């Protein structure tokens, strides 16, 4: 019998794969189904609690496999319940995941890679570079681990907006999405995948027949500015990205959300607002989600826009008939907000302290086309 590697985990295998894994060893198929139920439905995280299976089988599996890949290294919790978890993987690499409770729903923001190769100029994760892709099990287990830490809040929404570019880890991400839906029980329409615009894989995703939500990190309406903010734009310019998005909507009939981080004096001026409105007014089934820049220690040249500038930007874009929303901000002061996740602090083992909740910079607009976004 071929032994599994030390880092191979049972989390990340489908029910069918678990059944096949045990059947090869002469173990009845119902044991594989019991194992899947224990891992994905009951969220068992240690061998001793895996009482569905006989002890002899548990001992055999424990000698061959790791049960779960994610272990908590440290965490930071804000008074509003937002929590950032620093998770260590079997090879000692580390990632971050965020728990976000809202009235009536609970979201988690999870990572798809260790670091990120995209090098977006305003994003802390991008400065770390790429260490490696996550496995499907490492992606799924972020959700399972956060659920185990917050059993009183049933996780209902998952967003792949943490560390990494999901569409550059395509096979593992797609398997993880299916596992979250079919095994864990997250509604497929409550799973959001974010990309900075990997055009060939947007086209590939459109063929998958998955009713997920696609979020495209746009951040600029012109090639000149987007090249500066999102280096991938030099390979896949705005026109090509918009064409891929139109094709995606045509094939899936699902709305695309365009993420737009507002950087004071860079992409939040009235000029950029008009250009964005013109770019998206003919784009079918789309909305813009604005995110005022969250300060990081690696992009000090950027500043957060004023509430007046943010409001004016949204009003101009909305005047073109484009739906535009404002991200409900969470986790800014514990470095858990958009663009703030990074792995260098984790590798140093730095414990983070709970910090006060940051008040919203402005009240939500009463305009019918400007509404609060709870994408995460």
Helices and strands as residue ranges (DSSP letters): H 15-23, H 29-36, I 37-41, G 47-49, H 55-64, E 71-77, E 83-88, E 94-102, E 105-109, E 113-115, G 125-128, E 130-133, H 136-149, E 157-160, G 166-168, H 170-179, I 180-184, G 188-190, E 191-195, H 199-206, E 213-217, H 223-229, G 231-234, H 238-252, E 256-262, H 270-280, E 286-292, H 307-318, E 323-327, G 332-334, H 344-347, E 370-373
